[in-house]
Amino acid sequence: MEKRIRRFFLLLLGLGFLTLWGAAPVQAEGEAAISQVDVYLPDIYVYQSGIDNKEDIAADIKGADMTLTVKSAEEFENTGRGIFYHVLLDTSRSVSEAQLEDMKESVISLSDHLREGDRLEVITFAGKIKVVLEGGESSKKVKETLKKVGRERKTHLYEGINKLSDQVADRKDQAMKDGDTDSIRHVGIILTDWAEVKEAGGLTSQEEALKKLQRTGTPLYGFCLKTAKVSLQDDMGVFLRKTGGTFAVFDQDKKKTLLTGLHDQLMSESALTVHSSSNREYEEEKVLELSAGDQVLKREHVYLNRARPDDEKPVITEVRQDEKDNRTLYVSFSEDVRGADNKSNYSIRKNEKQNFTVSEATYIAKDEVYEAKLILNDPLEKGSYEVSLYNVTDNTNEQNELTEAWTGKLDGDGALKAFYRKLGRFWALLLALAVLLILLAIYLYIKKHRGIMVVEDEMVLGSNMEKKQHVKNDDRSTMNVVFLVSGIASEIREMPVQINGSAIIGRASMCDVYFDDLSMSRQHFALEVDNGELYVTDLDSTGGTAVDDVIIMTKTKLHNGSVIKAGSVSLKVRW
């Protein structure tokens, strides 16, 4: 008997502690937490408390291809934004008449406490779900409407939560259409004993209701009647915290200050306006992380599922060279882009003739600065330049393509000018004369030995070429092609050619295929069969080599029907 009395005493003590804990403030003072994340990409609104240093807050979303910049941080009350309260009122028979009247008074007190930009929606749930107040009604109308609300049979708790989520989603979607996403914040409140009558027929489950709240970014703040079972109170607290909301026991003695106290707490939270470099949407949930010094806050169940459309194409805003290295260029973009780190996507031309090859490209997006760093194979020379990009799009759902080239002047030096400044005019002239003599000797030597041929990326003297050199002659390195030649005597001719590994095309007679075209270089371009595929490489020709009207900078794959243009000759390649 003594053991039973002791157990009963401990149970009463536990219930008393639970009651005091539940009646505590919605959020303990100084507690650090992210209560809500509103997503309208590329803008994200974050509400938090606990981070003291609001000047140096950084934001990041794990697993999302975007960078975040905190644009502002201020107390919510100073933002000018309103709060749209979506209140779920339990009108089932498990709630007594007196309890229902007390909950109504709490809602009316909140209505009287609202500011001009705030709104109050009331949804009753029992056997049926009803929207009795849609928001924007006067305090008088709120009182008259709630006075008529009575109890009903059954309780469809999670169906009511589902309805609240639908109402929030509809209003957020309408705000997107109206371009009014920064004027109001949506918050859920539930007054209930957390009882649910389960029926056959597929009514909403607790998991479905929770997921829907999380997808809309709606925190649900709950006030549970004291008469509810302890197990139900525990279950309700777990559910609410997963939404970003909090749990409290409904205290009838404080019925007029419970919801107004929540309102004042939300007013004091810090509101962050965060800008994303992308409006890309993700189906799976993400984790938002805020940090300031040693303080770190994380918010799970963030859904990047609401975005404004973007139809603006990215542009190159600036091209500048490094102050110390004239082989380094910086290319700035108007927004975050994809493909700027691929060196093959760049075309850099001086005076519409000279091409510069990019050997390395890196891209950085940080603090709304979007910039590519390019390392060129050759130093820049002073003059007018055109910088074009291919296969580069912005980092958005729409993937708008960058099409406009940048043109302007750059003050590159070049190696000769650098030598000239170091040695002085006199010594520079002597050096230039010595270089000319050496070049003349090299030229005479090459001429004596029947010129130079490029075989498999190596230069070979013509006198050493008793026969054409090719890579191994097998099925994968041999190809029979037909050239449809135009531009010679204004007629088109068919020219069958067998390519055994590689072939040189140009003006010199030592080439595998040569043309009497003075506008072609002696060795203009090379064809190469590699693993059954045909490639073309420009051999540093004077006029360049184009494939399908695009000047090639590197080894380029040919397709059946591709047109190669060199000098005044056009070759359509078929096989």
Secondary structure, DSSP 8 states (H G I E B T S, - for coil): -HHHHHHHHHHHHHHHHHHHHHTS-SS-TT--EEEEEEEEBTEEEEEEES---GGG-EEEEET-S--EEEEEEEEGGGS--EEEEEEEEE-BTTS-HHHHHHHHHHHHHHHHH--TT-EEEEEEESSSEEEEE-S---HHHHHHHHHT---BSS--HHHHHHHHHHHHHHHHHHHHHHT--SSEEEEEEEEE-------TTT---HHHHHHHHHHHT--EEEEEETTS-HHHHHHHHHHHHHHT--EEEE-GGGTTTHHHHHHHHHHHSEEEEEEES-----SS-EEEEEEETTEEEEEEEE----B--------EEEEEE-SS-TTEEEEEESS-EESTT-GGGEEEEETTTEEE-EEEEEEEEETTEEEEEEEESS---SEEEEEEESS-EESSSS--B----EEEEE----HHHHHHHHHHHHHHHHHHHHHHHHHHHHHHHHHHTT-EEEETTEEEEGGG-SS---S--STTTEEEEEEEEEEETTEEEEEEEEEESEEEEESSTTSSEE---TTS-SS-EEEEEETTEEEEEE-S-SS-EEETTEE--S-EE--TT-EEEETTEEEEEE-
